[in-house]
Amino acid sequence: MDISKRTEDRTPMKISVDLASLDVRTPAQEGITENVSARGARILTSKPWKPNDRLNVRSLLGNFRSRARVVYCVPVDAGQFAIGLQLFATAGTWKSPN
């Protein structure tokens, strides 16, 4: 998948989220969104995720939640990774802390 081509605009937004793998053996982790859209999000995390990992995403502010699939994971800094998520079965809305 070419991540440089987007079918919809992304909105820059920094929101703390809880990322929980559908595999209960994997501990949940927090992340912070960089940008979001109706069908996707780019999130910074401290743990690498594998493409096609399935997650539940929940905003810690507001009432957004969604199932998601990891599309890509790239290192951005020492100990930090950016993951691209495809969102589906979403409910609620993103709420910016501003």
BADOVEX-701097 format. One line per 4 residues: their letters; for each residue x, y, z of C-alpha. Coordinates in steps of 0.02 Angstrom, whole numbers. Each point is the difference from the previous one (the first is absolute). Layout:
! residues N
a = X,Y,Z ~ ... .
END
This chain:
! residues 98
mdis = 0,0,0 ~ 67,171,-47 ~ -13,103,161 ~ 36,162,-94 .
krte = -169,-9,-90 ~ -152,42,108 ~ -181,-15,-50 ~ -51,126,133 .
drtp = 80,142,96 ~ 79,-30,168 ~ -28,122,142 ~ 152,36,110 .
mkis = -54,-42,178 ~ 93,-55,156 ~ -111,-114,104 ~ 52,-133,126 .
vdla = -67,-170,-47 ~ -2,-174,75 ~ 56,-137,-122 ~ -55,-175,48 .
sldv = 45,-150,-104 ~ -136,-126,-37 ~ 130,-127,62 ~ -29,7,189 .
rtpa = 181,-56,32 ~ 61,169,-67 ~ -11,140,130 ~ -94,159,-45 .
qegi = 102,155,-32 ~ -27,187,-15 ~ 38,101,-154 ~ -27,176,-67 .
tenv = -82,38,-166 ~ 93,109,-124 ~ -145,12,-121 ~ -170,-79,-25 .
sarg = -134,-23,-133 ~ -163,-94,-11 ~ 88,-159,-56 ~ 176,13,70 .
aril = 122,69,126 ~ 188,18,24 ~ 49,-34,180 ~ 166,14,92 .
tskp = 37,-145,117 ~ 147,-68,100 ~ -24,-178,-66 ~ 11,-62,-179 .
wkpn = -155,-83,-69 ~ -3,-122,-145 ~ -96,37,-160 ~ -172,-81,6 .
drln = -3,-3,192 ~ -181,27,55 ~ -33,127,138 ~ -136,86,97 .
vrsl = 32,188,7 ~ -80,112,132 ~ 28,185,27 ~ 40,47,179 .
lgnf = -87,168,-26 ~ -170,-4,-83 ~ -95,-156,-49 ~ 84,-63,-160 .
rsra = 30,-187,-18 ~ 34,-112,-147 ~ 66,-166,-60 ~ 158,25,-102 .
rvvy = 129,-88,-108 ~ 183,51,1 ~ 47,51,-178 ~ 180,49,35 .
cvpv = 123,27,142 ~ 157,107,-21 ~ 131,56,128 ~ 0,189,24 .
dagq = 116,26,149 ~ 96,-106,123 ~ -134,-107,83 ~ -145,79,-96 .
faig = -101,-66,-147 ~ -134,71,-113 ~ -139,-120,-45 ~ -129,27,-136 .
lqlf = -169,-71,42 ~ -148,-42,-110 ~ -155,31,106 ~ -163,-94,-13 .
atag = -155,-25,109 ~ 27,173,75 ~ -111,81,131 ~ 5,169,84 .
twks = 104,151,-51 ~ 178,58,19 ~ 14,141,127 ~ 148,116,-4 .
pn = 69,58,168 ~ 3,181,-66 .
END
